[in-house]
Structures are given as structure tokens and as C-alpha cells.
Amino acid sequence: MIENQGKPGQKIVTIFDDIYNLPDCRSYYRAMSHAGFRTAHYATTGFRTILTELKRLRGLNAVSVVDFASGYGIAAALMRHDVSLDDVLGRYVDPWFDDAATEAVIAADKDWLSGFRRAGDTDTYCGVDIADQALAYGGATGIFDTFFADNLQDDPPSAGLKTVLNDCDLVVECGSVAHMLPRAFDRLLDATGRRPWVATSPIRGNDSAEAFDLLKRFDYRVEVYDAQPFRHRRFAEADEQARAIVNAQARGHDTDGYESEGYFHAQIYLARPEEEATPISDWRPGS
């Protein structure tokens, strides 16, 4: 099933703060499933293709990926394992997860994911978020090789994160953090050493101008990776839909057939150094 429609007859709780940073992911992913969350499916399909072109262009066999605002690590999980978003979200429907201890959930998820690690995977993934427990889950299950609960909005990156950023080849953001927290992203980019490519998937109504202007000041070309919008999640209520339509239209988007159909829509944007801006239309899809 490519499109998870959620449950239209039930109200979606859109403030996920209380479940975004728990010792394991089950409550969060159950909520995401109920909300018809699809961004990770579409975004990571694009991210894998971007990763393939980056490797080809730079002659790399292995790369260092930073998953920015990563939460429990859905982007990294889908990029480095042969599992789908539906596989992940559907897993937590099992009643076993209702009362299982956190330690048991982590052990079960680690074992499950290990069986789907992509053959020949030598890339490394680092999670960055302020959600320390969510990051620890990602580390314990093998989704992240390293992780840092640095609050880059308020402070510069820690020494450990600086080391990772110095060797970073690709930064991904999946989930439409509003939008990429320009102050935090400035600190992150300022610490990078290899001029990493940046792939992000904002909701079409988000104000991305400040973040994209920041990328341009770092001499990156910013462009739409794919002109076709994709579903982010279902609207919780009519008022939310009305606001989303106004916001998307204010940023020049045609909302007919998109937000008008009851879903937030998102798109992938890619930023990279001008000298590496090969035509996206010539790329081969990622594995």
C-alpha cells in the first residue's frame, strides 16, 4: 500500500511533543500512521537517488550522512534498510507492542532491522536532534552510528558533532521542521568541512525563504528536486486545511488537487555547490 489514508472519521492530534521524545518509537509511529504520514516514503526515495549521484560525482564508495532533526530516525532507517514506511508503521499495530517493556521493544526492533540492512552498506549515519531519548533509541537499534542531542538553536555544536560535521557528505531533513531552524542550520553548515549536499522536504506552506537564503549565502544552488508534490499527512480539521491552503497559495503554489484534497503536501529541495549541480533529469534512480 503506497498511500496510507489514515482514519478520516477520527480527529488527528497534531501536537506530537508528548510522544516525540520517548524511550522507544511505538507511540509516535502509531500516531503517524493514524495521521496518514507519507513524507518519509517519498522523501527517502529521493534521498537515496541524491546519495547515488553524490557518490558517483565525488567518486565515493561510502559517505557520512547527517539526519538533521532526526527524531527516532525514520529517514536513516529507510535509507539504509530494505524496508518501506508501511513496513515500519504497520509493525507497531501488533498488540505485542501494547504492553512490551522498552528494553524488549528496542531489542526486537534492532533484531528486525538487522535482517534488512542493505547489502554492502558502508555509509555512516548521525542523528542530530534535541530529543535525547529518541536519539538513544535510534542508536540502540542500529539506525544511527552516532547521535548528538545538541540544541543548535541556542549553542554551537559540541566537539563530537563538529568532528562528524567536518566529514559530512550529505545532510537530510525529513519531516518539515519549521523550516530547518535557520539559526541552528547556520551553525551546522558553518562546522562542515566537505561542503555537504543538503536535501530537505518542507511542507509547501512553510516559510523556507530564510533557510534557502542561508544556503545561498554558503554558495549553494537551491532547486526543486522533483516538481511533483507528495502527501505529507492528512489535515486534522477544516480550519487546519484552510490555513494550509492560504499559506501554500501565498508561496505561489496551486493547491487544486493537492491541499484541496485534504492533505498537506511537501516537495524535496536539493542544495549543492554550483560546480556539482549536474542536471537532475540525467540521474539514475538510487538503489
C-alpha positions as CSV (number, residue, x, y, z in Angstrom):
1,M,0.0,0.0,0.0
2,I,1.6,3.2,-1.1
3,E,-0.9,5.6,0.3
4,N,-1.8,5.3,4.0
5,Q,-5.1,7.2,4.1
6,G,-5.2,7.3,7.9
7,K,-8.7,7.2,9.5
8,P,-10.8,10.1,8.2
9,G,-13.5,9.6,10.9
10,Q,-11.2,10.3,13.7
11,K,-9.6,13.5,14.8
12,I,-5.8,13.8,14.5
13,V,-3.8,15.1,17.4
14,T,-1.3,17.4,15.6
15,I,0.8,18.4,18.6
16,F,3.2,15.5,18.9
17,D,5.6,16.9,21.5
18,D,4.5,14.5,24.2
19,I,5.4,11.5,22.1
20,Y,8.3,12.8,20.1
21,N,10.9,12.1,22.8
22,L,10.1,8.8,24.4
23,P,12.4,5.8,25.1
24,D,11.0,4.0,22.1
25,C,9.1,4.9,18.9
26,R,5.9,2.9,19.1
27,S,3.5,5.6,20.3
28,Y,4.9,8.1,17.8
29,Y,4.7,5.8,14.8
30,R,1.2,4.7,15.8
31,A,0.2,8.4,15.8
32,M,2.0,9.0,12.5
33,S,0.1,6.0,10.9
34,H,-3.2,7.4,12.2
35,A,-2.3,10.8,10.7
36,G,-1.7,9.3,7.2
37,F,2.0,10.3,7.3
38,R,3.7,9.8,4.0
39,T,6.6,12.2,3.7
40,A,9.3,9.7,4.7
41,H,8.2,7.3,1.9
42,Y,8.6,9.9,-0.8
43,A,11.5,11.9,0.7
44,T,13.8,9.0,1.3
45,T,13.2,7.6,-2.2
46,G,14.5,10.9,-3.5
47,F,17.3,11.0,-0.9
48,R,18.6,7.6,-2.0
49,T,18.8,8.8,-5.6
50,I,20.6,12.0,-4.4
51,L,23.0,9.9,-2.5
52,T,23.8,7.7,-5.5
53,E,24.6,10.8,-7.6
54,L,26.7,12.3,-4.9
55,K,28.8,9.2,-4.6
56,R,29.2,9.0,-8.4
57,L,30.2,12.6,-8.8
58,R,32.7,12.6,-5.9
59,G,34.0,9.1,-6.5
60,L,33.0,7.9,-3.1
61,N,32.2,4.3,-2.0
62,A,31.0,5.4,1.4
63,V,29.6,8.6,2.7
64,S,28.8,10.3,6.0
65,V,25.1,11.3,6.3
66,V,23.7,13.6,9.0
67,D,20.0,13.2,9.7
68,F,19.0,16.7,10.9
69,A,16.0,17.0,13.3
70,S,16.0,13.2,13.1
71,G,13.7,12.1,15.9
72,Y,13.7,8.3,16.1
73,G,15.5,8.1,12.8
74,I,12.8,7.2,10.2
75,A,14.9,8.8,7.3
76,A,18.0,7.0,8.2
77,A,16.1,3.7,8.8
78,L,14.5,3.8,5.3
79,M,17.7,4.9,3.6
80,R,19.9,2.1,5.0
81,H,17.4,-0.8,5.2
82,D,15.3,-2.6,2.7
83,V,12.1,-1.7,4.4
84,S,9.2,0.6,3.5
85,L,7.4,3.2,5.5
86,D,4.4,0.9,5.5
87,D,6.6,-1.9,6.9
88,V,7.7,0.4,9.8
89,L,4.3,1.9,10.6
90,G,2.5,-1.4,10.2
91,R,4.9,-3.1,12.6
92,Y,3.5,-1.3,15.6
93,V,-0.1,-2.4,15.0
94,D,0.9,-5.7,16.5
95,P,-0.8,-6.0,20.0
96,W,2.5,-7.3,21.4
97,F,3.7,-3.7,21.5
98,D,0.9,-2.6,23.7
99,D,2.5,-3.7,27.0
100,A,6.0,-4.6,26.0
101,A,8.8,-3.2,28.1
102,T,11.0,-0.6,26.4
103,E,14.0,-2.8,26.6
104,A,12.1,-5.6,24.8
105,V,10.9,-3.2,22.1
106,I,14.4,-1.9,21.4
107,A,15.8,-5.5,21.3
108,A,13.0,-6.6,18.9
109,D,13.5,-3.6,16.6
110,K,17.2,-4.0,16.5
111,D,16.9,-7.6,15.5
112,W,14.2,-6.9,13.0
113,L,16.1,-4.1,11.3
114,S,19.4,-6.0,11.2
115,G,17.8,-8.5,8.9
116,F,17.0,-5.8,6.3
117,R,20.3,-3.8,6.3
118,R,21.2,-3.1,2.7
119,A,23.9,-5.3,1.2
120,G,27.3,-3.7,1.2
121,D,26.1,-0.7,3.3
122,T,29.3,1.1,4.5
123,D,27.7,4.6,4.9
124,T,27.6,6.1,8.3
125,Y,24.6,7.9,9.8
126,C,24.5,10.5,12.5
127,G,21.3,11.7,14.2
128,V,21.0,15.3,15.4
129,D,18.0,16.5,17.4
130,I,17.2,17.9,20.8
131,A,15.2,14.7,21.6
132,D,17.8,12.8,23.5
133,Q,15.6,9.7,24.2
134,A,14.5,9.4,20.6
135,L,18.2,9.6,19.5
136,A,19.2,7.0,22.1
137,Y,16.5,4.7,20.6
138,G,18.0,5.2,17.2
139,G,21.5,4.4,18.4
140,A,20.4,1.3,20.4
141,T,18.6,-0.2,17.4
142,G,21.5,0.4,14.9
143,I,19.8,3.2,12.9
144,F,22.4,5.7,13.9
145,D,26.1,5.1,14.2
146,T,26.5,8.3,16.2
147,F,24.0,10.8,17.6
148,F,24.1,14.2,19.3
149,A,21.3,15.9,21.3
150,D,22.8,19.3,20.6
151,N,20.5,22.3,20.8
152,L,21.9,24.2,17.8
153,Q,19.3,27.0,18.1
154,D,21.0,28.1,21.4
155,D,24.5,26.8,21.3
156,P,27.3,25.9,18.8
157,P,27.8,22.2,18.0
158,S,29.7,20.1,20.6
159,A,33.2,18.9,19.9
160,G,31.9,15.4,18.9
161,L,29.3,16.8,16.5
162,K,31.9,19.1,15.0
163,T,34.1,16.1,14.2
164,V,31.2,14.4,12.4
165,L,30.2,17.5,10.5
166,N,33.8,18.1,9.3
167,D,33.5,14.8,7.4
168,C,29.8,15.0,6.4
169,D,28.9,14.5,2.8
170,L,25.1,14.8,2.9
171,V,22.6,16.4,5.3
172,V,19.0,15.2,5.1
173,E,15.9,16.6,6.8
174,C,12.6,14.7,6.6
175,G,9.5,15.8,8.4
176,S,9.3,19.5,7.7
177,V,10.9,21.1,10.7
178,A,9.9,24.7,10.6
179,H,11.8,25.3,8.4
180,M,15.2,23.9,9.2
181,L,15.5,26.4,12.1
182,P,17.9,28.8,10.2
183,R,19.9,29.7,13.3
184,A,20.6,26.1,14.0
185,F,21.3,25.3,10.4
186,D,23.7,28.2,10.1
187,R,25.7,26.7,13.0
188,L,25.6,23.2,11.4
189,L,26.7,24.4,8.0
190,D,29.5,26.6,9.5
191,A,31.0,23.5,11.1
192,T,31.0,21.3,7.9
193,G,34.3,20.6,6.1
194,R,33.4,18.9,2.8
195,R,30.6,21.2,1.6
196,P,27.9,18.5,2.0
197,W,24.8,18.4,-0.2
198,V,21.6,19.2,1.6
199,A,18.3,17.5,0.9
200,T,15.1,18.7,2.7
201,S,11.4,18.1,2.3
202,P,9.4,21.1,3.6
203,I,5.6,21.4,3.5
204,R,4.6,23.7,0.7
205,G,3.1,26.3,3.1
206,N,6.3,26.5,5.2
207,D,8.3,29.7,5.1
208,S,11.6,28.3,3.7
209,A,12.9,31.6,2.4
210,E,15.3,32.3,5.3
211,A,16.8,28.8,5.3
212,F,17.2,28.8,1.5
213,D,18.8,32.3,1.6
214,L,21.2,31.0,4.2
215,L,22.2,28.1,1.8
216,K,22.7,30.6,-1.0
217,R,25.0,32.6,1.3
218,F,27.1,29.5,1.6
219,D,27.3,29.5,-2.2
220,Y,24.9,26.6,-2.7
221,R,22.5,26.3,-5.6
222,V,19.0,25.5,-4.2
223,E,16.5,23.9,-6.6
224,V,13.4,21.7,-6.5
225,Y,14.4,18.1,-6.8
226,D,11.1,16.9,-8.2
227,A,8.3,19.3,-9.3
228,Q,5.6,16.8,-8.3
229,P,4.4,17.4,-4.7
230,F,3.6,14.5,-2.5
231,R,1.4,13.9,0.5
232,H,2.8,14.8,4.0
233,R,-0.2,13.9,6.2
234,R,-3.9,14.3,6.4
235,F,-5.4,17.5,7.8
236,A,-6.8,17.2,11.3
237,E,-9.7,19.5,10.7
238,A,-11.2,22.0,8.2
239,D,-9.6,25.0,9.9
240,E,-6.1,23.5,9.5
241,Q,-6.8,22.8,5.8
242,A,-8.0,26.4,5.2
243,R,-4.8,27.8,6.8
244,A,-2.6,25.4,4.8
245,I,-4.3,26.4,1.6
246,V,-3.8,30.1,2.3
247,N,-0.1,29.5,3.3
248,A,0.6,27.4,0.2
249,Q,-1.0,29.9,-2.1
250,A,0.9,32.8,-0.5
251,R,4.1,31.0,-1.6
252,G,2.9,30.6,-5.2
253,H,1.6,27.1,-5.2
254,D,-1.5,25.8,-7.0
255,T,-3.5,24.0,-4.3
256,D,-6.2,22.4,-6.5
257,G,-5.8,18.7,-6.4
258,Y,-3.3,18.9,-3.6
259,E,-4.1,20.7,-0.3
260,S,-7.7,20.9,-1.6
261,E,-7.9,17.1,-1.4
262,G,-7.4,17.0,2.4
263,Y,-3.6,16.6,2.8
264,F,-0.6,18.7,3.5
265,H,1.8,18.4,0.5
266,A,5.6,18.6,0.5
267,Q,8.4,18.7,-2.0
268,I,12.1,17.8,-1.9
269,Y,14.6,20.6,-2.3
270,L,18.3,20.0,-3.0
271,A,21.2,22.4,-2.3
272,R,24.7,21.7,-3.5
273,P,27.8,23.6,-4.7
274,E,27.3,25.2,-8.1
275,E,30.2,23.2,-9.6
276,E,28.4,20.0,-8.7
277,A,25.0,20.9,-10.0
278,T,24.6,18.2,-12.6
279,P,21.2,18.1,-14.3
280,I,18.8,16.1,-12.1
281,S,16.9,14.9,-15.2
282,D,20.0,12.9,-16.2
283,W,20.3,11.0,-13.0
284,R,19.7,7.3,-12.5
285,P,17.3,6.4,-9.7
286,G,19.0,5.3,-6.5
287,S,19.1,1.7,-5.4
